[in-house]
Amino acid sequence: MRFDDTILTPDPERRGRIVRVLEAALAAVDPAAATQAVLARNGDLLTVAGTRYDLNRYRRLIVLGAGKAGAPMTQAVEAVLGDRIHAGLVVVKDGHGGPTQTVEIAEAGHPRPNAAGVRAGERIMALAQEAGQDDLVIALLSGGGSALLVAPAPGLTLDDLQGLTDALLACGATIHEVNCLRKHCESLKGGQLARLVAPATLITLALSDVVGSPLDVIASGPTVPDATTWDDAWAIVRRYDLEDKLPAAVVRRLKAGLAGEIPDTPKAGDPAFADSRTLVVADNRVAALAAARMAREVGYAPLLLTTYLEGEAAQVARVAVALGREVLAHGEPVAPPACLILGGETTVTLGERPGKGGRNQELALAAGIALRDEPAITVVSLATDGTDGPTDAAGGIGDGGTVARGRAAGLDAEHALRRHDAYPFLAATHDLLLTGPTQTNVNDLVFVFVEKAAVG
């Protein structure tokens, strides 16, 4: 994976080292390599992370899935099982497709579900329902799967799901909260795909994009028991005062569920999971540890602080800067030159008429403002999928010169931050991270690079 060279402009030497760290993180969570690493085949014997499956037992092998990493994960499965695969469909984000042999790749909208996603969802439901007791189904799930695996629940439409998604993104709901409501308004999420597949044997391989990698949250947990309830879903509506902001049909469905008129999603112990196994093949921690190894190689003392980072992006930026100042002033928790690493996923609460950007760009801009005239600290925020929010950027860099470079271009950093308009500002200051789609997604990574002494 190569970053656009414009990011090197302000300081080629320092930023060259930083880019090597970012590239190492992305390489470590290559979805094809991660998927193929857990699969081994010897004739008719398939081994999945130590568990053996006799392929002669199965009439058909079907591959289903959704997520930004779906194409390379599918290619890895086909490399091992290509001649045994009967059929399959994996839905990926627009522009994230790739060549496959038997399994079809469908592209659809993200983060806002679209008609292509609904069509793919209908076909996945049909394939799942065809599976019988003597079939083996492999499900491939990765970041973005929640928006891509679309199947409106009875009584709801695509417009209803889009309205739900828009309201949740605008209020700053966490990914757990977003997925809870999606599970209760759709027909595949929250263990419901497993219910359709049963009694076939089901193996799920997941590339985690969720803090802590809870299985019921990755892609909204279509193949695992759902821990959330109708009560949980309605509590989120109340928490963000969404009742009047959601489509009327969504509100009616949630209230019907609360009243016991609609069955809840399948829970632990449900027969749907009797012959089902789920394995996380790569996650944020894998990427963070690889970044730490490369940071040491290029001269920084690395320290992984957390892979559970959450919070409002601009506020997290201030914490990141504070950590950098502590390193610079007191050599704690590690002496400079240092690279602090934090993994997870922040949020942005949008105001009216927001500009162009994403949570990682907003974090970088806020850090640049806090670092005004501080040349020794650089904060980087990276979306590992290469697409931060509804943009083609992977995130951004904030350092002591960000504000001044923006001012020289006639831009006001504070104004851009208030308007959630980080993209054009960071583009003008050569602080925008551009990679193109990485075809992986394991949350975000925030780096705080601290030089040994202030550099002019």
Buried (B, 14 or more C-beta within 10 A) or exposed (E): BEBBEEBBEBBEEBBEBBBBBBBBBBBBBBBBBBBBEBBBBEEEEBBBBEEEBEBEEBEBBBBBBBBBBBBBBBBBBBBBBEEBBBBBBBBBBBEBBEEBEBBBBBBBBBBEBBEBBBBBBEBBBEBBEBBEEEBBBBBBBBBBBBBBBBBBBEEBEBEBBBBBBBBBBBBBBBBBBBBBBBBBBBBBBBBBBBBBBBBBBBBBBBBBBBBBBBBBBBBBBBBBBBBBBBEBBBBBBEEBEBBEBBBEBBBBBBBEBBEEEBEBBBBEEBEBBEBBBBBBBBBBBBBBBBBBEBBEEBEBBBBBBBBBBBBBBBEBBBBBBEBBBBBBEEEEEBEBBBBBBBBBBBBBBBEEEBBBBBBBBBBBBBBBBBBBEBBBBBBBBBBBBBBBBEBBBBBBBBBBBBBBBBEEEEBEBEEBBEBBBBBBBBBBBBBBBBBBBBBBBBBBBBBBBBBEEEEE
